[in-house]
Amino acid sequence: MARTALLVMDVQRDVVAIADDGSGYLPRLRRAIDGARAAGIPVIYVVMGLRPGDPEVSPRNKVMANVLRAGLFTEGAPGTGIHDDVAPQEGDVVVTKRRGSAFSGSDFDLVLRARDIDSLVLTGIATSAVVLSTLWRAVDLDFAVTVLTDACLDTDPEVHTMLTEKLFPQWADVATVDTWLKAVAP
């Protein structure tokens, strides 16, 4: 039987300030988190964290260079913390990654193996970054994957729509928060 975890990825203060479009994203995500907890599904938070001075960032990495120019993700900076509206509770795991995917530069795979998790439910900001890269790696590692389309957010709504309606359904189950909550309700 599948052991599932809900992933809340890169929902950090500075990222929410940039991406939140006023559509009620955080309350929807909060419902997914509360529903997962009610159903006994572990919630795992994944955050991007870069050491002061960014020793893990190569100047050849265009994506990470853009992140540095935006001043995002320095460990210990207030904006790097998880947004208060969806903050972890005691017992939730927080994984720090150094790149786009939850699996990159982190102990995420160790956390999943230790808990015998083989099914992932993805949420987060941005659909075209952490969600896409984590989905791709999870599929390669034979995880069952569900993407909660309205619990993902991107600064480009057209890219979000293309990914969630055209690409992701080829690799994973896609659902809204409400549909998923009905399926997992105790």
C-alpha positions, 0 to 999 in steps of 0.5 A: 500500500502506498505511503504518501507525503504532501510536499510544500515546496518553496513557499517562502516569504520572499517567493510568496511576495513575488508570486502571489497573485491575489487568487487565494493561493495560501488559503487553498494551500492551507486547506491541503495541508490541514486535509493531509494532516487530518488524513494522517498524511505527513507534510514535508516542507522543502525550502531553498537555502543558500549559505552566506556568500553562495559557495554552492553557486557556480557563475556558469549556472544561469538560473542560480545567477538570476536567483542571486541577483534577486537576493533570494534564499540566503539561509537565515534571512527573514524572507527565506523562512516559510510563509507564516500562513502555512508554517510547519507544525511540530513533527513536520519535516523541513528539508533544505535544498540547494537547487531547483528540485527537492532532491538536489543538494538535500537529504530529501531522498533519505527522509523519504526512504526512512519513512517508506514513502513511495507516493508524493503530492506536489504543491509549491512555487513555482510550477515551472521551477521546483514543481517541474524539476521535483516531478521529473526526478520523482518520476525517474525514481518511480514515485507515484506523483500527484500534482495539486494544480491550484496549490501550485503557483507560477509568476507566468500563468500561461506557463502554469497552465501549459504545464498543469494541463498539457505536460504534467498529466503525461507523468502524474495524476493532476487534481485540484485541492478540493478533488484531492481532499475528497479522495483522502478524507478520513 
